[in-house]
Amino acid sequence: MAPEEKAAIVFNSTFVRPASFYISGFTNIPHAQYFFVFLCFVYIVTVLGNCFLLLVIYLDEALHTPKYMILFNLAFADLGGSTALIPKLLDTFLFNRRYIVYEACLSYMFFVYVFAAVQSWTLVTMAFDRFIAICFPLRYHTIVTKPAIGVMLLCSWVCSIIYLASLIKLIDRLSFCTSVVVVKSFFCDHGPIYLLSCNDNSLNNIIAYVSLPVFILGPPILIALTYVFISVALKRIASGEERLKAFKTCTSHLILVAILFVPILSSHIVTAATAHFHPYARIINSSLTHTIPAMLNPIIYALRTEEVLNSIKKLCSKIKTSSVARKCRFFLLPK
């Protein structure tokens, strides 16, 4: 038998794909049940808020503009990300169903990461919209068009899906040496999983390091650059009142960016600086980073936007008018 064939047999005999993963995330965290109740509340508010926002944008044609295409995409990504994560998280820890089969775990990982990646790059697209509106106001409607924004949003979806599908595929080539792998996270997290493998995981390590600039450092850096240019443009505006008015259009977006990226960046900075981040603190910080922004985004952005508030009033008046008309028809029609 050739040496290559012998090596293949040895590899096949030692390669182990686990039947299931054990998610250990919130084990032994004191009073964790109160945190799960809080996450349940967060999920309900997230679903109601984002569904309401999606419905308002869909029903009011006045909001069918590039700016609200971006907001619609953000609300959809928020809703999808929370739905991919929170119900399964609650099922895992509230009902003690901590074993998850191999294929389901990889699917879980894929959907959580895809929606999170789209969230990040949608905020970049939103920054681009603000940059053009303030720096090139006369050319805004020729640059920020529905096709242009549609292409940008579609690219964020396609690139995220392709990249993360590759990440998941690389997990599939790893051997874990045991039939059950204990994942020290609150979901099927990429880092805690691939680091437990027994064979060569150098490719997984490379793609994990690539993910840092692509999804965690890249978006806030690009957003920061757009606001540097916006600040320079605002200094050229003579009137302080006009400058303040222009900046107010950016405040909601800046709050969204801070809510999403500050916890992520702070945890990475603490880990890099101290070489130790308490696992309980890391798990709670990461879980809040994945869930809180999706709840706050429609409240902070939509309810602070005059156009959305006017659309809500318009839809409410239409509902009242149609309700009155139905009652009138009921009483006026012959019995």
N, C-alpha and C positions, 0 to 999 in steps of 0.2 A: 504494500500500500504506500502511495506517495506521501511525503511529509505534509503536503498541503491538505490532503484528505484526512490524515490523523488530526491535524490542528482543527479542522472543521468539526470533527466528531467531538473533540474535547470541548470546543466552544459551545456546541449545541447541548452537550450534557450539563454544562455549568450555567448556561443562560437561564435566568429565572424572570419571568414576567409575573408580578404578584397578582393573586386572585383579587385582592382588595387592598385599599389603603385605610388606615385608622387615623381619623382626624382628632388630634389631642388638644387642640387650641386652648379652650377655656377650662381645661381640667385643673381643679384645685384653686381657681381664682375665687376669692371670697365674694359672696353675694352676687355671683354671676347671673342668677335668675332675674335680678332687678335690671341688669343690663339688657337681657333678652326682651323683657317687657318694653324697655325703652326702644330697642330696635324694632319691635313690632309696631309701636307708635310711629316711629320714623318711616317705616314702610307704608303705613296707611296714609300718612300725610304726603309722602312722595307720590304715591299712585294717584291720589285725589288731585294734588296740585298740578302734576305734569299732564294728567289726562284732561283736566279742565283747560290748561293752557293749549294743548294740542287741539282741543275741540274749538276753542275761541279762534285760533289762527286759521283753522280749516274752514270755519263757517263764515268768517268775515272776509270778504274779498279785498277790503281796504288793507288788510295785513298780508296779502299775497305779494310781498316785496322781498328783495334779496336779504334785507336785514332780518326779516321774520322767517325766512327760509332757514337761516342759521339758528335762530332761536327754536324753531320747530325741530331741527335736527338735534340740538342740545337736549331738549325735553324728551325726545324719543330715546336718545342714548342714556339719559338719566333713568328713565323708566325701565329700559331694558337691563341696565347694569344692576339696579336695585332688585329687579325681579329675578335675575340670574343668581344673585348672591343671598339676599336676606331670607327668603322662604326656606332654602336649603340649609342655611346656617341655623335657623330656628329649629328645623326638623332634626338636624344633627345633634344639637346640644340640649334642647328642651325635652325631646323624646328619646334621647340617648341612642340615636341611630348613627353611631360614629364610624361604622364600616361602610365604605363606598366602593363599589366594584371598579376595576381598572378603567374600563372604557368610559363609565360615567364620570369618573374623576377627571379624565382628560377633557371631556366635553365641558364639565364644570369650569375648569381652568380656562378653556378657550373662550367661552362666552363672557366670563367676568373680565378677562383681559381685553377682549375686543371692544366692549362697551366703554371700558376705562380709557383705552387708547383714543377712541373716537371722541370722548369727552374732552380730552386734552387738546386734540387738534381742532375741534370745533371752537374752542376758546381762542386759538390762534387765528382762525378764520374771522372770528368776531373782532379781534384786534386789528386785522387787515381792514375790515369795514370801517372801524373808527379812524384808522390812520388815513384812509382815502378821504373820508368825510371832512376831516379837519385840515389836512395838509393840501388836498386838491379838491376843494368844495365845488368848483365850477365844472370839474370833470367827473364828479362822483357818479352821476347817472350813466355815463358812457363807460366807466371802468367797472363799477360794481353793478353788474347786470345779473339777471336770473341764470343765464347759461354759464357765466363765469363762476358764480357762487355754487351752482349745481356741480360743475366740474371739480371745484375745490373740495366740496363735501363728499362727492363720490370717490375722489382720490383718497380721502382720509379713511373711508370704509374699505376700499379695495386693498390699499397698502397695509392697513392694520390686519385685515383678514389673512392676506398672503403671508405676512411676516409671522403672525401668531400661529398660523397653521404649520409653518416651518418649525417654529419652536416646539409645538406639540409633537410633530413628527420625530424630532430629535429625542424627545423623551421616550418614544416607542422603541428606540434602539438600545436602551439602557437595561442592564441586568441588576436586580436588586438583592439577589442571594437569599432572600427570605420570602415566604408566601404572603406575609402581611407586613406592610411598611407603615411605620408610625410617622405621621406628618405633624410636625410641631408648628401648626398654624391653624387658623380658624376656617380655612377652605383649602382646596387643592392648589396650593401655592407652588409656583415653579421652583424657586430657590430651595426651599426645604425638601422638595422631592428629588431634584436631580443630584443634590449633594449627598444623598443617601445611596446612590448607585455604587456598584462594585466594579464595573468595568470602566473603560476610558470615557470620561465625560467632558473632555476638553472642548469639544464643539458646543456643548450646552453652556459651558462656562463662557465661551466667546460670545454667544448670542445673548447671554444674560448681561454681559458688560456692554454689548451694543444697545441693549434695551434701555440702559441708563440714559445715554444722550438722546436717543430717539423719542422716548416717551416721558422721561422725568426731567431731564435738564434742557432738552431742545425746545419744547414749547414755551416754558417761562423765559428762556433767553430771547427767543424771537419776539415774544410779547413785550419784554423789557426794551428791546431795540425799537419797536414801533412807538413805544411811549417816550423814548428819547427824542425821536423825530417829531412826535406830537408836541413835546415840551418846547422844542426849538421853534416850531410853527406858532405856538401860542404866544411866545415872547414877541413875535413880530406883530401881533394884534395890538393896536394902539390902546383901545379902550379896555380898562380893567374889568368892566361889567361884561363885555363880550367874551373876554378871556375866561371868566368864571363860568359863563353860560356854556361855552364850548367844553370846558373841563367837566362840567356836571354830566354831560352825555357819556363820559367815560367812567364815572364813579362806580356804577353798578357792575360794569365789566371787571374793574379792578378788584372789587370785593369778591366776585366769583373766582377770579384767578388766585387771590390770597387764600380763600377757603379751601381750594383744591390743592394748591401746590405748597403752601407753607408747612402743613403737617408732614407731607412726604419729604420735602427737602430737609426739614429740621431733624427728622429721624435718621436720614442718611448722614447728615453732618455730625450728629451725636455719635452714631456708630463709628464713623471714620475718626473722630477726634478722641474718643475714649476707648475704642476697641471693645466696648461692652454696652449693650442696651438691654435692660432687664426684659426678659421674654414676655412678661405680663404687660409691661408698658408698650412694647412693640406690637403685641397682638391687639390691644385696645386702640392704640393710635392708628394702626392700619385699618381696623374695622370701621372706625369713625371716618377715616379719610375716604373709604369706599362708599359710605352711606350718607353722611351728613350733607355734602355738596348737592347731591341729587334732590334732597328734600328742600334745601334753601334756594336753589337756582330759580325756580318759578316765582318764589316769594320776593326775592331780592330784585330780580331783573324785570319780570313781567309787571308786578304790582307797583313798580316805581316808574313805569313807562306810560306816558300820557295816552299814546295810541291804543295800548291794550286796555286801559281803563275806559276809554271812550267806546271801544268795541264791546266791552262787557256791558256797559250801560245801554248801548244800542241793541244788543241781543236781548237784554232783559226787557226793554220796552217792546220789542217785537213779540216776545213771549206773552207779555201782558196784553198787548193789542189782539193777538190771535185768540187768547183765552176769553177776552171780552166779546170778541166776534162770535165765538162758538156759543157763549151763553145767550147772546142776543138771538142767534138763529134758533136756539132751543126754545126760547119763549115766544118768538114771533111765528115760527112754523105752525100751521094748523095741526091740532091733535087728531 
